[in-house]
Amino acid sequence: MTYNALTTETQYANIDNKKIAYRKFGNGTPIILANRFRGTIDTWDPLFLDLLAETNTVITFDYSGIGYSEGDLPLDLKEVAAEVIKIADFLNIDKFNVGGWSYGGLIAQYTTFLYPTRVLSTLVIGSNPMGKNEAPLSPLFLEKALKPDYDLEDLVVLFFEPKSEKSRIAAQASSERIAQRLDQSKVPATPEIFQRYFAPTQQLAEDKDNFREAYKTLETPVLVISGDNDISFAVENWFPLLQNAPTVQHIIFPDTGHAPHFQYPELTTDYIKIFLNNSK
């Protein structure tokens, strides 16, 4: 298939006197996607985006100071979530779906709780809820994730399931798709930027806004998609919350790591489309 994600023009929104990079394509209700730690608009799997764009207008963007965008990545997750709203305002979008992967899954949740009148539905991939989570980051994640550049084996360990041959094959295919439009020089690689990503760790754990508790009364539909062996955001951290989160649906892929949507782009987007269609 022809990937629109590989050819869609990079555009720039003037937000707070900074140029914020974004790409927009597809048809249907908008979904704004927030990215992972060290992710840029180039590092999404184009097959995942194009399948999603069959039924939605897909908007990807780079946070301030990341990838193609100017400025500095905010240290407060509320400020990062505000960038989602500012992108929507720039594009004259009132209500939209919000999605996020990993760090972006946190941003999607913050956006949902801070701006409930703007968010129609929420998609959280490979991430965890706010508040105290019992299962920590794996040391293996930190060993691999902070390397200046990733080889294929790093990608397998970080995002897939090394013990599964099927997952390894999917990792190769996904990385080849992404490589077609990847500018490695735009990928964050300095300790200074890493520190900005990790700065909100205490903010998340303390959860002074009680977002974790707010899941009990949240009206926004939420779809959580996890891999069963996520070394970054452990799937089991969702389990204590689920019985008291009436709008949350949780799908767990077997023999899958941190990037279920890269290993199974077709199946993941099928689930997402059904979820979004039933959430209208």
MIDOSE-1310 file (N, C-alpha, C; in nm, 2 decimals, decimal comma, always signed):
residues 280
mtyn	+0,08/-0,12/+0,00/+0,00/+0,00/+0,00/+0,09/+0,12/+0,00; +0,03/+0,24/-0,04/+0,10/+0,36/-0,04/+0,08/+0,43/+0,10; +0,18/+0,47/+0,16/+0,17/+0,52/+0,29/+0,16/+0,68/+0,29; +0,05/+0,73/+0,32/+0,03/+0,88/+0,32/+0,12/+0,93/+0,43
altt	+0,14/+0,86/+0,54/+0,22/+0,90/+0,65/+0,37/+0,93/+0,60; +0,41/+0,87/+0,49/+0,54/+0,89/+0,44/+0,56/+1,01/+0,35; +0,44/+1,06/+0,30/+0,45/+1,17/+0,20/+0,38/+1,29/+0,25; +0,30/+1,29/+0,36/+0,23/+1,40/+0,40/+0,32/+1,51/+0,44
etqy	+0,30/+1,63/+0,40/+0,38/+1,75/+0,43/+0,39/+1,78/+0,58; +0,51/+1,81/+0,62/+0,53/+1,86/+0,76/+0,50/+2,01/+0,76; +0,40/+2,04/+0,85/+0,36/+2,18/+0,86/+0,40/+2,23/+1,00; +0,38/+2,37/+1,01/+0,42/+2,43/+1,14/+0,32/+2,52/+1,19
anid	+0,28/+2,50/+1,32/+0,19/+2,58/+1,39/+0,27/+2,68/+1,47; +0,23/+2,81/+1,46/+0,29/+2,91/+1,54/+0,22/+2,92/+1,68; +0,28/+2,86/+1,78/+0,22/+2,85/+1,91/+0,32/+2,91/+2,02; +0,27/+3,01/+2,09/+0,35/+3,07/+2,19/+0,49/+3,12/+2,13
nkki	+0,48/+3,17/+2,01/+0,60/+3,23/+1,94/+0,70/+3,12/+1,91; +0,65/+3,00/+1,90/+0,74/+2,88/+1,86/+0,68/+2,81/+1,74; +0,76/+2,75/+1,65/+0,72/+2,67/+1,55/+0,70/+2,53/+1,60; +0,58/+2,48/+1,60/+0,55/+2,34/+1,64/+0,52/+2,26/+1,52
ayrk	+0,59/+2,15/+1,49/+0,58/+2,07/+1,37/+0,46/+1,97/+1,39; +0,38/+1,96/+1,28/+0,28/+1,86/+1,28/+0,25/+1,81/+1,14; +0,19/+1,69/+1,14/+0,14/+1,64/+1,01/-0,01/+1,60/+1,03; -0,09/+1,62/+0,92/-0,23/+1,60/+0,93/-0,28/+1,53/+0,80
fgng	-0,35/+1,42/+0,81/-0,40/+1,35/+0,69/-0,51/+1,26/+0,74; -0,58/+1,21/+0,64/-0,69/+1,12/+0,66/-0,83/+1,18/+0,66; -0,93/+1,11/+0,70/-1,07/+1,16/+0,69/-1,14/+1,11/+0,81; -1,23/+1,20/+0,86/-1,32/+1,16/+0,98/-1,28/+1,24/+1,10
tpii	-1,34/+1,20/+1,21/-1,32/+1,27/+1,34/-1,17/+1,27/+1,37; -1,12/+1,39/+1,41/-0,97/+1,40/+1,44/-0,93/+1,32/+1,56; -0,81/+1,26/+1,55/-0,74/+1,20/+1,66/-0,60/+1,26/+1,66; -0,57/+1,32/+1,78/-0,44/+1,38/+1,80/-0,35/+1,28/+1,88
lanr	-0,24/+1,25/+1,82/-0,15/+1,15/+1,88/-0,03/+1,21/+1,95; -0,01/+1,17/+2,08/+0,10/+1,22/+2,16/+0,21/+1,11/+2,16; +0,33/+1,14/+2,15/+0,44/+1,05/+2,12/+0,51/+1,00/+2,24; +0,59/+0,89/+2,22/+0,67/+0,83/+2,32/+0,80/+0,91/+2,36
frgt	+0,87/+0,87/+2,46/+1,00/+0,92/+2,50/+1,09/+0,90/+2,38; +1,15/+1,02/+2,34/+1,24/+1,02/+2,23/+1,17/+1,01/+2,09; +1,04/+1,00/+2,09/+0,97/+0,99/+1,96/+0,96/+1,12/+1,89; +0,96/+1,12/+1,75/+0,93/+1,23/+1,67/+0,82/+1,19/+1,57
idtw	+0,78/+1,29/+1,49/+0,67/+1,26/+1,39/+0,72/+1,16/+1,29; +0,85/+1,13/+1,29/+0,91/+1,03/+1,20/+0,90/+0,89/+1,25; +0,89/+0,88/+1,38/+0,91/+0,75/+1,44/+0,78/+0,67/+1,46; +0,67/+0,72/+1,42/+0,55/+0,64/+1,42/+0,55/+0,54/+1,30
dplf	+0,50/+0,42/+1,32/+0,49/+0,33/+1,21/+0,39/+0,38/+1,11; +0,43/+0,40/+0,98/+0,34/+0,46/+0,89/+0,22/+0,37/+0,85; +0,24/+0,24/+0,87/+0,12/+0,15/+0,85/+0,01/+0,17/+0,95; +0,05/+0,18/+1,08/-0,04/+0,21/+1,18/-0,11/+0,34/+1,16
ldll	-0,04/+0,44/+1,12/-0,10/+0,57/+1,10/-0,20/+0,57/+0,98; -0,16/+0,50/+0,87/-0,24/+0,50/+0,75/-0,37/+0,42/+0,77; -0,36/+0,31/+0,85/-0,48/+0,23/+0,88/-0,58/+0,32/+0,96; -0,52/+0,39/+1,06/-0,60/+0,47/+1,14/-0,67/+0,59/+1,06
aetn	-0,59/+0,64/+0,96/-0,64/+0,75/+0,88/-0,75/+0,71/+0,79; -0,78/+0,58/+0,77/-0,89/+0,54/+0,69/-1,03/+0,59/+0,74; -1,03/+0,61/+0,87/-1,16/+0,64/+0,94/-1,15/+0,77/+1,03; -1,03/+0,82/+1,03/-1,01/+0,94/+1,12/-0,91/+1,04/+1,06
tvit	-0,92/+1,16/+1,09/-0,81/+1,26/+1,05/-0,71/+1,25/+1,16; -0,59/+1,20/+1,12/-0,48/+1,17/+1,21/-0,39/+1,29/+1,21; -0,36/+1,34/+1,34/-0,27/+1,45/+1,36/-0,16/+1,41/+1,45; -0,03/+1,41/+1,40/+0,08/+1,38/+1,48/+0,16/+1,51/+1,49
fdys	+0,23/+1,53/+1,60/+0,31/+1,65/+1,62/+0,43/+1,62/+1,71; +0,53/+1,72/+1,71/+0,64/+1,71/+1,80/+0,62/+1,81/+1,91; +0,65/+1,76/+2,03/+0,64/+1,85/+2,15/+0,74/+1,96/+2,13; +0,72/+2,07/+2,21/+0,82/+2,18/+2,21/+0,96/+2,12/+2,24
gigy	+1,06/+2,16/+2,16/+1,20/+2,12/+2,18/+1,23/+1,98/+2,14; +1,14/+1,91/+2,07/+1,16/+1,77/+2,03/+1,14/+1,77/+1,88; +1,23/+1,69/+1,81/+1,21/+1,67/+1,67/+1,23/+1,79/+1,59; +1,12/+1,83/+1,52/+1,13/+1,94/+1,43/+1,07/+2,07/+1,49
segd	+1,03/+2,06/+1,62/+0,97/+2,18/+1,69/+1,07/+2,26/+1,76; +1,04/+2,39/+1,77/+1,13/+2,48/+1,85/+1,09/+2,48/+2,00; +1,18/+2,54/+2,08/+1,15/+2,56/+2,22/+1,22/+2,45/+2,31; +1,16/+2,43/+2,43/+1,21/+2,33/+2,52/+1,09/+2,25/+2,57
lpld	+1,11/+2,12/+2,58/+1,01/+2,03/+2,64/+0,97/+2,07/+2,78; +0,85/+2,10/+2,80/+0,81/+2,15/+2,94/+0,84/+2,04/+3,04; +0,86/+2,08/+3,16/+0,89/+1,99/+3,27/+0,77/+1,95/+3,35; +0,66/+2,02/+3,32/+0,53/+1,99/+3,38/+0,44/+1,92/+3,28
lkev	+0,38/+1,81/+3,31/+0,30/+1,73/+3,22/+0,17/+1,81/+3,18; +0,13/+1,90/+3,27/+0,01/+1,98/+3,24/+0,04/+2,08/+3,12; +0,17/+2,13/+3,12/+0,20/+2,21/+3,01/+0,22/+2,14/+2,88; +0,26/+2,01/+2,88/+0,27/+1,93/+2,76/+0,13/+1,90/+2,71
aaev	+0,04/+1,87/+2,80/-0,10/+1,84/+2,76/-0,16/+1,96/+2,70; -0,13/+2,08/+2,75/-0,18/+2,21/+2,69/-0,14/+2,22/+2,55; -0,02/+2,17/+2,51/+0,02/+2,17/+2,37/-0,08/+2,10/+2,28; -0,14/+1,99/+2,33/-0,24/+1,92/+2,25/-0,35/+2,01/+2,22
ikia	-0,40/+2,08/+2,32/-0,51/+2,17/+2,30/-0,47/+2,29/+2,21; -0,35/+2,34/+2,22/-0,31/+2,45/+2,14/-0,30/+2,41/+1,99; -0,26/+2,28/+1,97/-0,26/+2,23/+1,83/-0,40/+2,22/+1,78; -0,49/+2,17/+1,86/-0,63/+2,17/+1,82/-0,69/+2,30/+1,79
dfln	-0,66/+2,40/+1,88/-0,71/+2,54/+1,86/-0,65/+2,60/+1,73; -0,52/+2,57/+1,70/-0,46/+2,62/+1,58/-0,53/+2,57/+1,46; -0,57/+2,44/+1,46/-0,64/+2,37/+1,35/-0,79/+2,39/+1,35; -0,84/+2,48/+1,44/-0,98/+2,50/+1,46/-1,06/+2,38/+1,48
idkf	-1,01/+2,29/+1,57/-1,08/+2,17/+1,60/-1,13/+2,19/+1,74; -1,26/+2,17/+1,76/-1,32/+2,19/+1,89/-1,31/+2,06/+1,97; -1,37/+1,95/+1,92/-1,37/+1,82/+1,99/-1,30/+1,72/+1,91; -1,22/+1,63/+1,98/-1,14/+1,54/+1,91/-1,11/+1,42/+2,00
nvgg	-1,06/+1,31/+1,94/-1,01/+1,20/+2,01/-0,86/+1,23/+2,04; -0,82/+1,18/+2,16/-0,67/+1,20/+2,19/-0,62/+1,06/+2,21; -0,50/+1,04/+2,16/-0,43/+0,91/+2,18/-0,28/+0,93/+2,22; -0,22/+0,84/+2,28/-0,08/+0,85/+2,32/-0,02/+0,72/+2,34
wsyg	+0,11/+0,72/+2,31/+0,19/+0,60/+2,33/+0,30/+0,63/+2,44; +0,31/+0,54/+2,54/+0,42/+0,55/+2,64/+0,41/+0,68/+2,71; +0,52/+0,77/+2,71/+0,51/+0,90/+2,76/+0,39/+0,97/+2,71; +0,36/+0,95/+2,58/+0,24/+1,02/+2,52/+0,11/+0,97/+2,58
glia	+0,11/+0,84/+2,63/-0,01/+0,79/+2,69/-0,04/+0,87/+2,82; +0,06/+0,91/+2,89/+0,04/+1,00/+3,01/-0,01/+1,13/+2,96; +0,04/+1,19/+2,85/-0,01/+1,31/+2,80/-0,16/+1,30/+2,76; -0,19/+1,19/+2,70/-0,33/+1,17/+2,66/-0,42/+1,17/+2,78
qytt	-0,38/+1,10/+2,89/-0,46/+1,10/+3,01/-0,47/+1,24/+3,07; -0,36/+1,31/+3,08/-0,37/+1,44/+3,14/-0,46/+1,53/+3,06; -0,45/+1,52/+2,92/-0,54/+1,60/+2,84/-0,69/+1,57/+2,87; -0,72/+1,44/+2,88/-0,85/+1,39/+2,91/-0,91/+1,45/+3,04
flyp	-0,83/+1,45/+3,14/-0,88/+1,49/+3,27/-0,88/+1,65/+3,28; -0,78/+1,71/+3,22/-0,78/+1,86/+3,23/-0,88/+1,93/+3,13; -0,91/+1,86/+3,02/-1,00/+1,93/+2,92/-1,11/+1,83/+2,88; -1,19/+1,79/+2,98/-1,30/+1,69/+2,95/-1,40/+1,73/+2,85
trvl	-1,42/+1,86/+2,83/-1,52/+1,91/+2,73/-1,47/+1,90/+2,59; -1,34/+1,88/+2,57/-1,28/+1,88/+2,44/-1,25/+1,74/+2,39; -1,23/+1,65/+2,48/-1,19/+1,51/+2,44/-1,31/+1,42/+2,43; -1,33/+1,36/+2,31/-1,44/+1,27/+2,29/-1,41/+1,13/+2,34
stlv	-1,29/+1,07/+2,31/-1,25/+0,94/+2,35/-1,10/+0,94/+2,36; -1,05/+0,85/+2,44/-0,90/+0,85/+2,47/-0,85/+0,71/+2,44; -0,73/+0,71/+2,38/-0,66/+0,59/+2,35/-0,52/+0,59/+2,42; -0,49/+0,49/+2,50/-0,37/+0,48/+2,57/-0,29/+0,35/+2,53
igsn	-0,18/+0,37/+2,47/-0,10/+0,25/+2,43/+0,03/+0,24/+2,50; +0,06/+0,13/+2,56/+0,19/+0,10/+2,62/+0,22/+0,21/+2,73; +0,13/+0,23/+2,82/+0,15/+0,33/+2,92/+0,09/+0,29/+3,05; +0,09/+0,37/+3,15/+0,03/+0,34/+3,28/-0,05/+0,45/+3,33
pmgk	-0,14/+0,42/+3,43/-0,21/+0,53/+3,50/-0,12/+0,61/+3,59; -0,17/+0,73/+3,62/-0,10/+0,81/+3,72/-0,11/+0,76/+3,86; -0,03/+0,81/+3,95/-0,03/+0,76/+4,09/+0,07/+0,65/+4,11; +0,06/+0,59/+4,23/+0,16/+0,49/+4,27/+0,13/+0,36/+4,19
neap	+0,23/+0,31/+4,11/+0,23/+0,19/+4,04/+0,33/+0,09/+4,10; +0,29/-0,03/+4,13/+0,38/-0,12/+4,20/+0,49/-0,17/+4,12; +0,47/-0,20/+3,99/+0,58/-0,26/+3,90/+0,66/-0,15/+3,84; +0,79/-0,14/+3,87/+0,87/-0,03/+3,82/+0,92/-0,05/+3,68
lspl	+0,99/+0,05/+3,63/+1,06/+0,04/+3,50/+1,16/-0,08/+3,52; +1,18/-0,15/+3,41/+1,28/-0,26/+3,41/+1,42/-0,19/+3,39; +1,52/-0,24/+3,46/+1,66/-0,19/+3,44/+1,70/-0,20/+3,29; +1,65/-0,31/+3,23/+1,68/-0,33/+3,09/+1,63/-0,22/+3,00
flek	+1,51/-0,16/+3,04/+1,46/-0,05/+2,96/+1,56/+0,07/+2,97; +1,61/+0,10/+3,09/+1,70/+0,21/+3,10/+1,83/+0,19/+3,03; +1,88/+0,06/+3,04/+2,00/+0,02/+2,97/+1,99/+0,05/+2,82; +1,88/+0,02/+2,76/+1,87/+0,03/+2,62/+1,82/+0,17/+2,57
alkp	+1,72/+0,22/+2,65/+1,65/+0,34/+2,60/+1,73/+0,47/+2,60; +1,84/+0,47/+2,67/+1,92/+0,59/+2,68/+2,04/+0,59/+2,58; +2,05/+0,49/+2,50/+2,16/+0,48/+2,40/+2,13/+0,59/+2,30; +2,24/+0,65/+2,24/+2,22/+0,76/+2,14/+2,15/+0,71/+2,02
dydl	+2,17/+0,59/+1,98/+2,10/+0,54/+1,86/+2,06/+0,39/+1,89; +1,96/+0,35/+1,82/+1,91/+0,21/+1,84/+1,95/+0,12/+1,72; +2,00/+0,00/+1,75/+2,01/-0,10/+1,64/+1,88/-0,18/+1,65; +1,87/-0,28/+1,55/+1,75/-0,36/+1,55/+1,73/-0,44/+1,68
edlv	+1,83/-0,49/+1,74/+1,82/-0,57/+1,86/+1,77/-0,48/+1,97; +1,82/-0,35/+1,98/+1,77/-0,26/+2,08/+1,62/-0,24/+2,06; +1,57/-0,22/+1,94/+1,43/-0,20/+1,91/+1,35/-0,32/+1,95; +1,40/-0,44/+1,93/+1,33/-0,57/+1,97/+1,32/-0,57/+2,12
vlff	+1,42/-0,54/+2,19/+1,42/-0,55/+2,34/+1,33/-0,44/+2,39; +1,33/-0,32/+2,34/+1,26/-0,20/+2,39/+1,11/-0,21/+2,36; +1,08/-0,25/+2,24/+0,94/-0,24/+2,19/+0,87/-0,37/+2,16; +0,94/-0,48/+2,15/+0,88/-0,60/+2,11/+0,91/-0,71/+2,21
epks	+0,89/-0,84/+2,17/+0,91/-0,95/+2,26/+1,03/-1,04/+2,21; +1,15/-1,02/+2,27/+1,27/-1,09/+2,22/+1,25/-1,24/+2,21; +1,17/-1,30/+2,30/+1,16/-1,45/+2,30/+1,06/-1,50/+2,19; +1,00/-1,41/+2,12/+0,90/-1,46/+2,02/+0,96/-1,43/+1,88
eksr	+0,97/-1,53/+1,80/+1,02/-1,52/+1,66/+0,92/-1,43/+1,58; +0,79/-1,45/+1,61/+0,69/-1,37/+1,54/+0,70/-1,23/+1,57; +0,73/-1,19/+1,69/+0,75/-1,05/+1,73/+0,88/-1,00/+1,67; +0,99/-1,08/+1,66/+1,11/-1,03/+1,60/+1,09/-1,00/+1,45
iaaq	+1,01/-1,09/+1,38/+0,98/-1,06/+1,24/+0,90/-0,93/+1,22; +0,81/-0,91/+1,32/+0,73/-0,79/+1,31/+0,81/-0,66/+1,34; +0,91/-0,68/+1,43/+1,00/-0,57/+1,46/+1,08/-0,53/+1,33; +1,13/-0,63/+1,26/+1,21/-0,60/+1,14/+1,12/-0,53/+1,03
asse	+1,00/-0,57/+1,02/+0,91/-0,51/+0,92/+0,87/-0,37/+0,96; +0,84/-0,35/+1,09/+0,81/-0,22/+1,13/+0,92/-0,12/+1,12; +1,04/-0,16/+1,16/+1,16/-0,07/+1,15/+1,19/-0,04/+1,01; +1,17/-0,13/+0,91/+1,19/-0,10/+0,77/+1,09/+0,00/+0,72
riaq	+0,96/-0,01/+0,77/+0,86/+0,09/+0,73/+0,90/+0,23/+0,78; +0,94/+0,24/+0,91/+0,97/+0,36/+0,97/+1,09/+0,43/+0,91; +1,19/+0,34/+0,87/+1,32/+0,39/+0,82/+1,30/+0,47/+0,69; +1,19/+0,45/+0,62/+1,17/+0,52/+0,49/+1,15/+0,67/+0,51
rldq	+1,12/+0,72/+0,63/+1,11/+0,86/+0,65/+1,17/+0,91/+0,78; +1,27/+0,84/+0,83/+1,33/+0,87/+0,96/+1,45/+0,96/+0,94; +1,45/+1,08/+1,00/+1,56/+1,16/+1,01/+1,62/+1,14/+1,15; +1,72/+1,06/+1,16/+1,78/+1,02/+1,29/+1,83/+1,15/+1,36
skvp	+1,88/+1,25/+1,29/+1,93/+1,37/+1,35/+1,83/+1,44/+1,44; +1,70/+1,42/+1,41/+1,59/+1,49/+1,48/+1,55/+1,41/+1,61; +1,60/+1,29/+1,63/+1,56/+1,21/+1,74/+1,64/+1,26/+1,87; +1,57/+1,29/+1,98/+1,64/+1,34/+2,10/+1,75/+1,24/+2,14
atpe	+1,87/+1,29/+2,18/+1,97/+1,20/+2,21/+2,07/+1,26/+2,32; +2,03/+1,37/+2,38/+2,12/+1,43/+2,48/+2,07/+1,41/+2,62; +2,16/+1,40/+2,72/+2,12/+1,38/+2,86/+2,03/+1,50/+2,91; +2,05/+1,62/+2,85/+1,97/+1,73/+2,89/+1,82/+1,71/+2,86
ifqr	+1,80/+1,66/+2,74/+1,66/+1,64/+2,70/+1,60/+1,52/+2,77; +1,69/+1,41/+2,79/+1,64/+1,30/+2,87/+1,59/+1,35/+3,01; +1,66/+1,43/+3,07/+1,63/+1,48/+3,20/+1,49/+1,56/+3,20; +1,46/+1,62/+3,09/+1,34/+1,69/+3,08/+1,22/+1,59/+3,07
yfap	+1,24/+1,48/+3,00/+1,14/+1,38/+2,99/+1,12/+1,32/+3,13; +1,22/+1,29/+3,21/+1,21/+1,23/+3,34/+1,17/+1,32/+3,45; +1,18/+1,45/+3,43/+1,15/+1,55/+3,53/+1,01/+1,53/+3,60; +0,91/+1,49/+3,53/+0,78/+1,48/+3,59/+0,76/+1,35/+3,67
tqql	+0,86/+1,27/+3,69/+0,84/+1,14/+3,76/+0,77/+1,15/+3,90; +0,82/+1,25/+3,98/+0,76/+1,27/+4,11/+0,61/+1,32/+4,09; +0,59/+1,41/+3,99/+0,46/+1,46/+3,97/+0,36/+1,35/+3,94; +0,41/+1,25/+3,86/+0,32/+1,14/+3,83/+0,29/+1,05/+3,95
aedk	+0,39/+1,02/+4,03/+0,38/+0,94/+4,15/+0,29/+1,00/+4,25; +0,31/+1,13/+4,27/+0,23/+1,20/+4,38/+0,08/+1,22/+4,33; +0,06/+1,24/+4,21/-0,07/+1,26/+4,15/-0,16/+1,35/+4,24; -0,11/+1,47/+4,26/-0,18/+1,57/+4,35/-0,31/+1,61/+4,29
dnfr	-0,34/+1,59/+4,17/-0,47/+1,62/+4,10/-0,57/+1,51/+4,12; -0,52/+1,40/+4,18/-0,61/+1,28/+4,20/-0,67/+1,23/+4,07; -0,60/+1,23/+3,96/-0,65/+1,18/+3,84/-0,68/+1,03/+3,85; -0,60/+0,95/+3,92/-0,62/+0,81/+3,94/-0,76/+0,79/+4,00
eayk	-0,79/+0,86/+4,10/-0,92/+0,85/+4,17/-1,03/+0,90/+4,08; -1,00/+0,99/+3,99/-1,10/+1,05/+3,90/-1,15/+0,95/+3,80; -1,08/+0,84/+3,78/-1,12/+0,74/+3,69/-1,26/+0,68/+3,73; -1,29/+0,69/+3,86/-1,41/+0,63/+3,91/-1,53/+0,71/+3,86
tlet	-1,52/+0,83/+3,83/-1,63/+0,91/+3,78/-1,61/+0,97/+3,64; -1,50/+0,93/+3,57/-1,47/+0,98/+3,44/-1,58/+0,93/+3,34; -1,63/+1,02/+3,26/-1,73/+0,98/+3,16/-1,67/+0,96/+3,02; -1,55/+1,00/+3,00/-1,49/+0,98/+2,87/-1,45/+0,83/+2,85
pvlv	-1,49/+0,77/+2,73/-1,45/+0,64/+2,70/-1,30/+0,63/+2,69; -1,23/+0,53/+2,74/-1,09/+0,51/+2,74/-1,06/+0,37/+2,69; -0,97/+0,35/+2,59/-0,92/+0,22/+2,55/-0,78/+0,22/+2,58; -0,74/+0,12/+2,66/-0,60/+0,09/+2,69/-0,55/-0,03/+2,62
isgd	-0,44/-0,02/+2,55/-0,39/-0,14/+2,48/-0,24/-0,16/+2,53; -0,22/-0,28/+2,57/-0,09/-0,32/+2,63/-0,03/-0,44/+2,57; +0,10/-0,46/+2,58/+0,16/-0,58/+2,56/+0,19/-0,65/+2,69; +0,19/-0,79/+2,69/+0,20/-0,86/+2,81/+0,34/-0,86/+2,87
ndis	+0,44/-0,81/+2,79/+0,58/-0,80/+2,84/+0,63/-0,66/+2,81; +0,57/-0,56/+2,87/+0,62/-0,43/+2,85/+0,72/-0,39/+2,96; +0,84/-0,38/+2,92/+0,95/-0,35/+3,02/+0,96/-0,21/+3,06; +0,87/-0,12/+3,00/+0,87/+0,02/+3,03/+0,75/+0,05/+3,13
fave	+0,63/+0,02/+3,08/+0,51/+0,04/+3,16/+0,44/-0,09/+3,18; +0,46/-0,16/+3,29/+0,41/-0,29/+3,31/+0,26/-0,30/+3,30; +0,21/-0,40/+3,23/+0,06/-0,41/+3,21/-0,01/-0,43/+3,34; +0,05/-0,49/+3,44/-0,02/-0,52/+3,57/-0,05/-0,40/+3,65
nwfp	+0,02/-0,29/+3,62/-0,01/-0,16/+3,69/-0,15/-0,11/+3,67; -0,22/-0,16/+3,56/-0,36/-0,12/+3,54/-0,46/-0,20/+3,62; -0,42/-0,32/+3,67/-0,52/-0,41/+3,72/-0,59/-0,36/+3,85; -0,52/-0,30/+3,94/-0,59/-0,25/+4,06/-0,69/-0,14/+4,03
llqn	-0,68/-0,07/+3,92/-0,76/+0,04/+3,89/-0,89/+0,00/+3,81; -0,88/-0,11/+3,74/-0,99/-0,14/+3,64/-1,12/-0,16/+3,69; -1,14/-0,22/+3,81/-1,27/-0,25/+3,87/-1,34/-0,12/+3,91; -1,26/-0,01/+3,92/-1,32/+0,12/+3,96/-1,30/+0,22/+3,86
aptv	-1,30/+0,18/+3,73/-1,29/+0,27/+3,62/-1,39/+0,23/+3,51; -1,52/+0,27/+3,53/-1,62/+0,21/+3,45/-1,62/+0,24/+3,30; -1,54/+0,34/+3,26/-1,53/+0,37/+3,11/-1,41/+0,32/+3,05; -1,33/+0,25/+3,12/-1,20/+0,20/+3,07/-1,21/+0,05/+3,02
qhii	-1,17/+0,03/+2,89/-1,16/-0,10/+2,83/-1,01/-0,13/+2,82; -0,97/-0,25/+2,85/-0,83/-0,29/+2,84/-0,80/-0,41/+2,76; -0,72/-0,40/+2,66/-0,68/-0,51/+2,57/-0,54/-0,54/+2,59; -0,51/-0,67/+2,61/-0,37/-0,71/+2,63/-0,33/-0,81/+2,52
fpdt	-0,22/-0,78/+2,45/-0,17/-0,86/+2,34/-0,07/-0,96/+2,40; -0,07/-1,09/+2,36/+0,02/-1,19/+2,41/+0,15/-1,18/+2,33; +0,26/-1,22/+2,39/+0,40/-1,22/+2,33/+0,43/-1,09/+2,26; +0,40/-0,99/+2,33/+0,41/-0,85/+2,28/+0,47/-0,76/+2,38
ghap	+0,55/-0,66/+2,34/+0,62/-0,57/+2,43/+0,56/-0,43/+2,43; +0,64/-0,33/+2,43/+0,60/-0,19/+2,45/+0,52/-0,13/+2,34; +0,53/-0,19/+2,22/+0,47/-0,13/+2,10/+0,37/-0,23/+2,03; +0,26/-0,26/+2,10/+0,16/-0,36/+2,03/+0,11/-0,31/+1,90
hfqy	+0,10/-0,17/+1,88/+0,05/-0,12/+1,76/+0,15/-0,13/+1,64; +0,28/-0,15/+1,67/+0,38/-0,17/+1,57/+0,39/-0,32/+1,53; +0,37/-0,41/+1,63/+0,37/-0,55/+1,61/+0,24/-0,60/+1,54; +0,13/-0,54/+1,58/+0,00/-0,58/+1,52/-0,07/-0,45/+1,47
pelt	-0,02/-0,38/+1,37/-0,09/-0,26/+1,33/-0,23/-0,28/+1,28; -0,25/-0,39/+1,20/-0,39/-0,41/+1,15/-0,49/-0,44/+1,27; -0,45/-0,54/+1,35/-0,54/-0,58/+1,46/-0,56/-0,46/+1,56; -0,46/-0,39/+1,59/-0,47/-0,28/+1,68/-0,56/-0,17/+1,63
tdyi	-0,55/-0,14/+1,50/-0,64/-0,03/+1,45/-0,78/-0,09/+1,43; -0,80/-0,22/+1,41/-0,93/-0,27/+1,41/-1,00/-0,25/+1,54; -0,93/-0,28/+1,65/-0,98/-0,26/+1,78/-1,02/-0,11/+1,81; -0,92/-0,03/+1,76/-0,94/+0,12/+1,79/-1,06/+0,17/+1,71
kifl	-1,08/+0,13/+1,59/-1,19/+0,17/+1,50/-1,32/+0,13/+1,56; -1,33/+0,00/+1,61/-1,45/-0,04/+1,68/-1,48/+0,04/+1,80; -1,38/+0,06/+1,88/-1,39/+0,14/+2,00/-1,44/+0,28/+1,97; -1,38/+0,35/+1,88/-1,42/+0,49/+1,85/-1,56/+0,49/+1,79
nnsk	-1,59/+0,39/+1,71/-1,73/+0,39/+1,65/-1,83/+0,37/+1,75; -1,81/+0,29/+1,85/-1,90/+0,26/+1,96/-1,91/+0,37/+2,06; -1,81/+0,46/+2,06/-1,80/+0,56/+2,16/-1,87/+0,69/+2,12; -1,92/+0,69/+1,99/-1,98/+0,82/+1,94/-2,11/+0,84/+2,01
